[in-house]
Amino acid sequence: MSPNPESFLRHLQEVGYHPRSDKHSNALAEAIVQDLVANCRVIVRKARSGELVYQLNFTLTADRSDWNVDLVIGPPELGETTSAGDALIRRSTPSSVQVAVELKSVMTEHRKAVKNRKRDLEAHHEHVHHYSPQAIAGGVFVINASPTFRSPLRSEVTRHRNISTLVEHCVSELRSIPSSRGLSGVGLEAKCAIVLETDNQTLRHTAFLTKSPAPGLGDPLRYDAFIRSLCSHYSQRFS
């Protein structure tokens, strides 16, 4: 398995990043689904038999509170048993949510943005576990390590001073979010930091950062460890 979601990188190289679009988060969600299917025995077995579906931008309701979740995975509606065929897993509305993953980006104004994104992930895992203590909450930070960035919402190029320090700070903030232990209902079962370099201008040069301050081999925040963690929790709870 690749240490990073390659199809997500190709998407950014082709169309770039827009803060008011969900295309980038959809592309990352699709990459996560495909990597889970490719690397998790229990998930692929259920997906092939039609016992598991996924959906993007799903409204998860817990009591009277709603939360829009970027990616959810769960069993299909009762009586809906059509297999996924060549797609391996079918996109459809699940009858209940077993996995819920929130995707957040920090592309510029890192210190301000990461504070808000951290709050989002903390609220996310609380909502998911309020919905069901058995449900698995995942969280992802996509962090930009480019010293310059052009936002389509601004006329000028933003320049980041000490970008390595800014990225380190964002990774540290993600690391400080509690990790769930069992069915305590507190924390994320799986989390990862995807660090890339994009100035959002020369798109073909967009690339993953594979050295420090990006999580390295053996770090639980690395993408491949994130996929394995989701698989492990799913296998323990829903096999």
MARDREN-662615 format. One line per field, with one value per residue: y negated, z negated, x negated of N, C-alpha, C in turn. Coordinates in Angstrom, 2 decimals, m for minus. Example, Ala and Ser with C-alpha at 12.3 -4.5 7.8 and 13.67 -1.06 7.14 Angstrom:
! residues 2
n_v c(5.69	2.25) $
n_w c(m7.80	m7.08) $
n_u c(m13.19	m12.85) $
ca_v c(4.50	1.06) $
ca_w c(m7.80	m7.14) $
ca_u c(m12.30	m13.67) $
c_v c(3.30	m0.03) $
c_w c(m7.80	m7.87) $
c_u c(m13.20	m12.90) $
This chain:
! residues 239
n_v c(1.20	m2.24	m4.92	m7.24	m8.80	m8.29	m8.79	m11.03	m12.94	m13.08	m14.23	m16.84	m17.73	m17.98	m19.67	m21.43	m23.32	m24.52	m26.54	m26.72	m24.61	m21.19	m19.28	m18.44	m17.22	m15.20	m13.72	m12.81	m11.31	m9.27	m8.05	m7.04	m5.16	m3.33	m2.44	m1.21	0.88	2.24	3.12	4.18	7.04	7.83	5.69	5.69	8.18	7.90	5.74	6.75	8.65	7.10	6.18	3.85	0.38	m2.93	m6.49	m9.95	m13.19	m13.06	m13.45	m13.05	m12.13	m12.61	m12.15	m15.22	m16.58	m17.47	m16.54	m17.15	m14.75	m13.92	m11.36	m8.29	m4.88	m1.92	0.61	1.41	0.16	1.94	4.85	4.08	5.54	5.72	6.57	5.03	5.46	4.86	2.55	3.10	1.85	0.28	m2.94	m4.31	m5.20	m4.48	m2.33	m2.48	m3.95	m2.86	m3.57	m6.77	m9.47	m12.45	m15.13	m17.52	m20.55	m22.41	m24.91	m27.44	m30.35	m28.98	m28.74	m29.97	m28.56	m25.85	m25.78	m26.07	m23.80	m21.74	m21.97	m21.25	m18.49	m17.49	m17.99	m16.38	m13.65	m13.47	m13.77	m11.55	m9.38	m9.90	m9.36	m6.57	m4.48	m2.40	m3.07	m4.05	m6.68	m8.70	m10.96	m13.43	m15.53	m17.59	m19.09	m21.94	m22.38	m24.20	m27.10	m29.22	m30.23	m30.41	m31.49	m31.03	m32.88	m35.19	m37.97	m38.25	m36.46	m34.36	m34.32	m32.07	m32.24	m30.46	m27.81	m25.10	m25.02	m25.82	m23.68	m21.61	m22.49	m22.16	m19.37	m18.58	m19.60	m17.98	m15.54	m15.91	m15.61	m13.56	m9.98	m7.28	m4.78	m1.67	m1.33	m3.80	m6.16	m8.53	m10.49	m9.99	m7.09	m6.67	m8.62	m10.94	m12.74	m14.28	m15.53	m17.94	m19.64	m22.45	m25.19	m25.97	m26.97	m26.19	m23.42	m20.83	m20.40	m19.82	m17.86	m15.12	m15.60	m13.79	m13.67	m14.79	m17.73	m15.94	m13.05	m10.14	m6.84	m4.34	m6.11	m6.68	m8.58	m8.55	m8.04	m5.34	m3.94	m4.95	m3.89	m1.17	m1.23	m1.98	0.31	2.30	1.57	1.78	4.50	5.66	4.80	5.21	7.55) $
n_w c(0.00	0.77	m0.93	m0.87	0.39	3.60	5.75	4.89	4.94	7.72	8.46	7.33	8.84	11.27	11.06	8.95	5.85	4.21	1.77	1.37	2.51	2.57	3.98	3.65	1.11	1.62	3.49	1.90	0.03	1.68	2.36	m0.13	m0.62	1.49	0.83	m1.61	m0.78	0.81	m1.02	m3.35	m4.64	m5.81	m5.18	m2.33	m1.82	m2.81	m1.24	1.39	1.27	1.08	m1.41	m2.45	m2.06	m0.86	m1.47	m0.51	m2.05	m4.10	m6.16	m9.46	m12.08	m15.49	m18.13	m18.33	m16.89	m14.02	m11.83	m9.20	m7.53	m5.92	m4.83	m5.06	m6.07	m5.92	m6.49	m3.80	m3.01	m4.37	m2.65	m0.38	1.51	3.66	5.27	5.42	7.74	10.38	9.21	6.62	4.12	3.42	3.97	1.94	m0.15	m3.49	m5.87	m8.51	m10.32	m10.42	m10.12	m10.21	m8.70	m8.90	m6.98	m6.83	m5.76	m5.81	m4.31	m4.13	m6.21	m8.63	m11.55	m12.49	m11.01	m11.76	m14.40	m14.25	m12.69	m14.35	m16.42	m14.93	m14.42	m17.00	m17.78	m15.91	m16.58	m19.02	m18.28	m16.58	m18.35	m20.11	m18.52	m18.13	m20.33	m19.31	m16.75	m14.43	m14.50	m12.36	m11.51	m9.41	m8.59	m5.96	m5.09	m3.97	m2.79	m1.29	m0.63	0.59	1.65	3.73	3.32	4.78	3.89	3.37	4.59	4.40	3.90	1.14	m1.25	m3.18	m6.12	m7.69	m7.10	m7.68	m10.47	m10.88	m9.75	m11.45	m13.79	m13.11	m12.75	m15.34	m16.72	m15.70	m16.69	m19.36	m19.72	m21.39	m21.36	m20.76	m23.14	m23.12	m23.68	m24.77	m23.93	m23.62	m21.75	m18.68	m16.67	m14.59	m12.98	m10.77	m9.20	m6.22	m4.36	m1.99	0.81	2.38	4.48	5.67	8.16	10.21	11.03	11.72	10.30	7.77	4.91	2.59	m0.64	m1.88	m3.84	m7.10	m8.16	m7.85	m8.84	m9.48	m8.56	m10.53	m12.17	m13.76	m12.65	m9.95	m6.60	m5.63	m8.03	m9.16	m7.48	m8.09	m10.79	m10.77	m9.52	m11.39	m13.67	m12.55	m11.89	m14.42	m15.57	m13.81	m12.33) $
n_u c(m0.84	m0.47	m2.16	m0.73	2.32	2.59	4.38	5.73	3.71	3.30	5.71	5.48	3.32	4.49	6.80	6.43	6.85	9.72	11.11	13.86	15.04	16.12	14.82	12.14	12.18	14.00	12.55	10.44	11.88	12.89	10.47	9.67	11.72	11.25	8.67	9.18	10.85	9.04	7.17	8.23	9.43	11.91	13.62	13.57	14.69	17.32	18.16	18.07	20.10	22.28	23.00	22.08	21.80	20.88	20.97	20.79	20.53	22.57	25.40	25.28	27.25	27.69	29.65	31.17	29.35	27.47	24.80	22.67	20.92	17.90	17.28	18.91	19.40	21.25	23.84	26.16	29.49	32.30	33.10	31.79	29.60	27.91	24.89	21.62	20.25	17.94	16.97	16.33	17.06	20.12	21.52	23.87	26.68	26.17	27.87	27.25	24.50	21.22	18.56	17.16	15.68	13.93	12.68	10.20	8.66	5.62	4.41	3.36	2.61	1.91	1.79	4.12	6.05	5.67	6.44	9.22	9.82	9.01	10.87	13.10	12.61	12.60	15.26	16.43	15.71	17.00	19.68	20.05	19.66	21.65	23.77	23.36	21.65	20.20	19.54	16.97	14.74	12.96	10.29	8.79	6.09	5.18	2.30	0.63	m2.63	m3.94	m5.92	m4.66	m1.36	1.45	4.59	7.79	9.56	8.27	6.38	3.65	0.54	0.00	m2.57	m4.39	m6.09	m8.72	m7.77	m8.13	m8.05	m5.42	m4.02	m4.87	m3.63	m0.92	m0.75	m1.37	0.84	2.88	1.98	2.46	5.17	7.45	7.06	9.19	9.95	10.97	14.47	15.01	16.07	14.75	12.59	10.65	10.72	8.98	6.50	4.87	2.15	1.76	m0.70	m1.48	m2.97	m1.94	m1.60	0.64	0.65	m1.31	m0.27	m1.08	m3.36	m2.61	m3.04	m3.47	m4.87	m7.47	m9.32	m10.49	m8.78	m6.64	m4.72	m6.62	m7.87	m6.40	m5.10	m2.04	m0.39	m0.76	0.47	0.82	0.77	3.05	5.09	4.74	5.39	8.12	9.10	8.41	9.92	12.45	12.59	12.48	14.87	17.03	16.90) $
ca_v c(0.00	m3.49	m5.67	m8.40	m8.54	m8.76	m9.32	m12.37	m13.79	m13.30	m15.18	m18.17	m18.08	m18.27	m20.76	m22.34	m23.39	m25.68	m26.42	m26.68	m23.42	m19.91	m18.32	m17.86	m16.29	m14.03	m12.93	m12.14	m10.29	m8.15	m7.37	m6.28	m4.00	m2.36	m1.84	m0.29	2.07	2.96	3.58	4.67	8.27	7.85	4.70	6.10	9.30	7.38	4.88	7.59	9.35	6.13	5.91	2.63	m0.71	m4.18	m7.71	m11.20	m14.34	m12.44	m14.09	m12.10	m12.68	m12.01	m12.84	m16.32	m17.29	m17.00	m16.84	m16.69	m13.98	m13.79	m9.97	m7.29	m3.51	m1.12	1.56	0.76	0.21	3.27	5.36	3.66	6.53	5.79	6.54	3.88	5.83	4.49	1.41	3.67	1.30	m0.57	m4.19	m4.34	m5.69	m3.37	m2.32	m2.93	m4.33	m2.14	m4.36	m8.17	m10.12	m13.89	m15.54	m18.94	m21.06	m23.61	m25.24	m28.74	m30.87	m27.71	m28.78	m30.27	m27.49	m24.57	m25.89	m25.76	m22.42	m20.87	m22.01	m20.47	m17.06	m17.15	m17.93	m15.24	m12.36	m13.50	m13.54	m10.17	m8.45	m10.14	m8.59	m5.18	m4.23	m1.39	m3.65	m4.40	m8.06	m8.98	m12.36	m13.67	m16.87	m17.80	m20.28	m22.44	m22.71	m25.09	m28.45	m30.17	m29.65	m31.33	m31.13	m31.62	m33.92	m36.36	m38.41	m38.16	m35.19	m34.35	m33.76	m31.49	m32.26	m29.31	m26.86	m23.83	m25.19	m25.86	m22.31	m20.90	m22.90	m21.53	m17.94	m18.47	m19.84	m16.76	m14.50	m16.17	m15.20	m12.25	m8.75	m6.46	m3.51	m0.82	m1.94	m4.86	m7.27	m9.73	m10.48	m9.42	m5.76	m6.74	m9.98	m11.03	m14.01	m14.18	m16.78	m18.09	m20.95	m22.98	m26.64	m26.14	m27.68	m25.19	m22.27	m19.57	m20.27	m19.41	m16.57	m14.80	m15.74	m12.47	m13.79	m15.65	m17.44	m14.99	m11.81	m9.18	m5.41	m3.94	m7.11	m6.35	m9.61	m8.38	m7.60	m3.89	m3.51	m5.35	m2.87	0.07	m1.44	m1.88	1.71	3.05	1.28	2.32	5.95	6.02	4.42	5.50	8.73) $
ca_w c(0.00	0.82	m2.18	m0.66	1.34	4.89	6.60	4.38	5.49	9.14	8.53	7.08	9.97	12.43	10.89	7.88	4.61	4.02	0.41	1.34	3.25	1.87	4.91	3.10	0.02	2.25	4.10	0.82	m0.52	2.61	2.22	m1.40	m0.41	2.35	0.10	m2.59	m0.05	1.33	m2.05	m4.55	m4.25	m6.25	m4.41	m0.94	m1.79	m2.96	m0.11	2.56	1.10	1.00	m2.81	m2.89	m1.07	m1.38	m0.97	m0.76	m2.51	m4.71	m7.38	m10.56	m13.12	m16.83	m18.82	m17.52	m16.35	m12.73	m11.49	m7.86	m7.57	m4.57	m4.37	m5.98	m5.57	m6.74	m5.74	m2.97	m3.51	m4.46	m1.39	0.72	1.43	4.92	5.06	6.02	9.05	10.66	8.39	5.32	3.11	4.07	3.31	1.65	m1.50	m4.44	m6.83	m9.75	m10.08	m11.20	m10.01	m9.83	m8.57	m8.63	m6.26	m7.00	m5.07	m6.29	m3.14	m4.36	m7.54	m9.33	m12.99	m12.65	m10.42	m12.48	m15.63	m13.89	m12.21	m15.52	m17.06	m14.09	m14.63	m18.36	m17.74	m15.06	m17.29	m20.05	m17.63	m16.09	m19.47	m20.67	m17.61	m18.52	m20.90	m18.51	m15.47	m14.34	m14.07	m11.79	m11.19	m8.55	m8.25	m4.78	m5.47	m2.89	m3.21	m0.30	m1.17	1.21	2.00	4.31	3.12	5.78	3.26	3.16	5.79	4.20	3.42	m0.28	m1.52	m4.52	m6.74	m8.56	m6.78	m8.38	m11.84	m10.79	m9.53	m12.71	m14.72	m12.70	m13.05	m16.79	m17.13	m15.39	m17.60	m20.70	m19.81	m22.06	m20.61	m21.45	m23.73	m23.25	m23.43	m25.76	m23.36	m23.64	m20.88	m17.33	m16.53	m13.61	m12.50	m9.99	m8.61	m4.85	m4.11	m0.59	1.24	3.54	4.51	6.32	9.43	11.10	10.42	11.98	9.32	6.48	4.50	1.17	m1.38	m2.47	m4.90	m8.22	m9.31	m7.59	m9.60	m8.83	m8.71	m11.91	m12.86	m13.64	m11.88	m8.51	m5.92	m5.58	m9.39	m9.32	m6.81	m8.88	m12.05	m10.45	m9.24	m12.62	m14.50	m11.90	m12.00	m15.80	m15.99	m12.88	m11.53) $
ca_u c(0.00	m1.22	m2.08	0.13	3.41	2.08	5.45	6.00	2.65	3.58	6.82	4.95	2.46	5.34	7.77	6.05	7.62	10.59	11.63	15.31	15.48	15.92	14.24	10.91	12.51	14.62	11.49	9.72	12.78	12.89	9.17	9.71	12.59	10.58	7.56	9.76	11.29	7.87	6.25	8.91	10.10	13.31	14.37	13.76	15.64	18.68	18.49	18.33	21.37	23.36	23.34	21.43	21.81	20.31	21.59	20.06	21.32	23.74	25.88	25.37	28.11	27.64	30.74	31.67	28.19	27.00	23.41	22.34	19.67	17.36	17.32	19.46	19.47	22.16	24.67	27.18	30.87	32.87	33.60	30.91	28.52	27.18	23.45	20.94	19.72	16.55	16.57	15.96	17.96	21.11	21.89	25.29	26.95	26.21	28.97	26.61	23.11	20.22	17.33	17.39	14.37	13.97	11.48	9.99	7.47	4.94	3.61	2.73	2.95	1.89	2.08	5.54	6.87	5.57	7.23	10.61	9.92	8.90	12.19	14.01	12.39	13.04	16.72	16.78	15.68	18.04	20.97	20.09	19.82	22.98	24.64	23.17	20.33	19.52	19.11	15.55	14.53	11.65	10.05	7.63	5.62	4.34	1.51	m0.21	m3.99	m4.56	m6.17	m3.74	m0.06	2.42	5.99	8.68	10.37	7.42	5.66	2.21	m0.02	m0.36	m3.89	m4.46	m7.40	m8.99	m6.70	m8.37	m7.56	m3.97	m3.55	m5.10	m2.58	0.35	m0.85	m1.31	2.23	3.62	1.52	2.99	6.57	7.46	7.29	10.18	9.52	12.14	15.77	15.15	16.81	13.92	11.42	10.67	10.14	7.89	6.25	3.63	1.75	1.25	m1.42	m1.82	m3.47	m1.25	m1.42	1.94	0.42	m1.90	0.38	m1.79	m4.44	m2.05	m3.63	m3.48	m6.11	m7.72	m10.32	m10.07	m7.92	m5.56	m4.87	m7.49	m7.61	m6.16	m4.29	m0.61	0.30	m0.98	1.69	0.98	1.12	4.45	5.91	4.65	6.11	9.54	9.37	8.30	11.09	13.65	12.54	12.78	16.23	18.11	16.65) $
c_v c(m1.24	m4.23	m6.92	m8.08	m9.12	m9.35	m10.73	m13.35	m14.09	m14.30	m16.62	m18.65	m18.47	m19.50	m21.74	m22.32	m24.66	m25.54	m26.33	m25.51	m22.18	m18.87	m17.67	m16.88	m15.04	m13.12	m12.17	m11.04	m9.06	m7.35	m6.52	m5.03	m2.93	m1.69	m0.90	1.01	2.91	3.61	4.12	5.85	8.28	6.88	5.14	7.27	8.81	6.51	5.71	8.31	8.41	5.79	4.59	1.62	m1.93	m5.36	m8.91	m12.27	m13.89	m13.18	m13.04	m12.74	m11.89	m12.81	m13.96	m17.12	m16.64	m17.41	m16.29	m16.04	m13.73	m12.38	m9.09	m5.94	m2.74	m0.19	0.82	0.83	1.63	3.68	4.98	4.53	6.65	5.68	5.36	4.18	5.43	3.36	1.85	3.14	0.27	m1.84	m4.25	m4.84	m4.52	m3.48	m2.73	m3.17	m3.56	m2.86	m5.75	m8.91	m11.57	m14.32	m17.05	m19.37	m22.31	m24.01	m26.55	m29.28	m29.72	m27.80	m29.08	m29.10	m26.22	m24.61	m25.53	m24.32	m21.42	m20.82	m21.16	m18.97	m16.63	m17.06	m16.73	m13.94	m12.33	m13.20	m12.09	m9.20	m8.69	m9.39	m7.11	m4.98	m3.23	m1.94	m4.12	m5.80	m8.24	m10.44	m12.54	m15.16	m16.78	m19.13	m20.68	m22.88	m23.59	m26.48	m29.53	m29.46	m30.73	m30.78	m31.76	m32.72	m35.20	m36.71	m38.23	m36.77	m35.33	m33.69	m33.31	m31.53	m31.04	m28.21	m25.53	m23.89	m25.20	m24.46	m21.47	m21.22	m22.22	m20.04	m17.72	m18.67	m18.61	m15.65	m14.67	m15.85	m13.80	m11.10	m7.86	m5.17	m2.65	m1.56	m3.04	m6.02	m8.57	m9.55	m9.87	m8.03	m5.76	m8.18	m10.00	m12.45	m13.73	m15.53	m16.84	m19.49	m21.37	m24.50	m27.01	m26.97	m26.73	m23.83	m20.98	m19.34	m19.90	m18.02	m16.37	m15.11	m14.43	m12.50	m14.71	m17.08	m16.55	m13.73	m10.78	m7.75	m5.05	m4.93	m6.77	m7.39	m9.49	m7.74	m6.10	m3.32	m3.84	m4.32	m1.58	m0.06	m1.36	m0.42	2.53	2.84	1.88	3.85	6.43	5.82	4.95	6.75	9.81) $
c_w c(0.00	m0.51	m2.08	0.38	2.71	5.79	6.16	4.91	6.95	9.33	8.34	8.23	11.19	12.24	9.78	6.71	4.57	2.66	0.32	2.12	2.39	2.79	4.34	1.98	0.57	2.85	3.03	0.20	0.38	2.51	0.96	m1.25	0.40	1.65	m0.99	m1.92	0.42	0.23	m3.31	m4.19	m4.61	m5.43	m2.98	m0.84	m1.88	m1.77	1.12	2.48	0.99	m0.41	m3.32	m1.74	m1.70	m0.79	m1.35	m1.25	m3.09	m5.99	m8.45	m11.71	m14.41	m17.70	m17.91	m16.86	m15.05	m12.52	m10.09	m7.88	m6.14	m4.00	m5.44	m5.27	m6.50	m5.88	m4.93	m3.64	m3.47	m3.12	m0.19	0.68	2.73	4.66	5.80	7.39	9.22	9.77	7.00	4.18	3.79	3.26	3.18	0.22	m2.47	m5.38	m8.22	m9.46	m11.02	m11.21	m9.54	m9.84	m8.17	m8.05	m6.34	m6.38	m5.75	m5.19	m3.31	m5.70	m8.56	m10.80	m13.26	m12.18	m11.26	m13.79	m15.36	m13.45	m13.36	m16.25	m16.26	m14.35	m16.03	m18.44	m16.94	m15.86	m18.40	m19.45	m17.18	m17.23	m20.24	m19.82	m17.97	m19.10	m20.09	m17.20	m15.55	m13.77	m13.58	m11.45	m10.41	m8.45	m6.96	m5.01	m4.33	m3.42	m2.18	m0.90	m0.54	1.57	2.58	4.10	4.23	5.21	3.03	4.44	5.64	3.70	1.96	m0.45	m2.98	m5.03	m7.66	m8.35	m7.50	m9.80	m11.87	m10.60	m10.79	m13.74	m14.39	m13.01	m14.56	m17.31	m16.83	m16.37	m18.99	m20.83	m20.40	m21.08	m21.42	m21.96	m23.96	m22.90	m24.44	m25.26	m23.35	m22.68	m19.52	m17.34	m15.58	m13.14	m11.71	m9.48	m7.25	m4.53	m2.65	m0.32	2.49	3.43	5.19	7.59	10.49	10.60	10.59	10.99	7.93	6.12	3.01	0.59	m2.13	m3.56	m5.99	m7.72	m9.02	m8.43	m8.81	m9.07	m10.19	m12.71	m12.69	m12.88	m10.38	m7.87	m5.92	m6.96	m9.69	m8.70	m7.61	m10.19	m11.83	m10.24	m10.52	m13.51	m13.88	m12.07	m13.41	m16.15	m15.09	m12.04	m11.79) $
c_u c(m0.87	m1.10	m1.22	1.20	3.10	3.17	5.85	4.96	2.92	4.72	6.31	4.06	3.28	6.21	7.41	7.00	8.44	11.27	13.15	15.89	15.25	15.28	12.99	11.21	13.20	13.56	10.70	10.58	12.81	11.58	9.14	10.55	11.87	9.40	8.05	10.19	10.10	7.04	6.90	9.80	11.59	14.15	14.59	14.73	17.07	19.09	18.84	19.67	22.56	23.79	22.79	21.45	21.14	21.08	20.74	21.03	22.66	24.12	26.12	26.14	27.97	28.59	31.26	30.55	27.73	25.55	23.14	20.96	19.20	17.49	17.93	19.52	20.39	22.98	25.73	28.56	31.39	33.48	32.76	29.66	27.72	25.68	22.83	20.37	18.27	16.05	16.10	16.84	18.85	21.33	23.40	25.47	27.03	27.41	28.50	25.14	22.19	18.87	17.69	16.06	14.56	12.63	11.33	8.66	6.94	3.96	2.84	3.23	2.99	2.31	3.55	6.40	6.84	6.34	8.69	10.78	9.83	10.24	13.19	13.85	12.81	14.56	17.18	16.79	16.71	19.41	21.11	20.34	21.11	24.03	24.58	21.77	19.51	18.99	17.66	15.41	13.10	11.51	8.76	7.36	4.82	3.63	0.59	m1.57	m4.71	m4.79	m5.30	m2.44	0.83	3.82	6.83	9.57	9.57	6.67	4.15	1.80	m0.40	m1.73	m3.95	m5.89	m7.54	m7.95	m6.90	m7.84	m6.03	m3.39	m3.72	m4.02	m1.26	0.35	m0.74	0.11	3.10	3.25	2.14	4.47	6.61	7.71	8.21	9.55	10.76	13.41	16.04	15.98	16.05	12.76	11.67	10.07	8.94	7.75	4.96	3.41	1.15	0.61	m1.83	m2.33	m2.72	m1.17	m0.09	1.84	m0.13	m1.46	m0.40	m2.93	m3.92	m2.56	m3.47	m4.85	m6.34	m8.80	m9.77	m9.85	m6.71	m5.77	m5.69	m7.07	m7.48	m5.34	m2.81	0.19	0.07	0.24	1.87	1.31	2.58	5.39	5.90	5.41	7.61	9.93	9.38	9.53	12.35	13.70	12.91	14.25	17.34	17.89	17.69) $
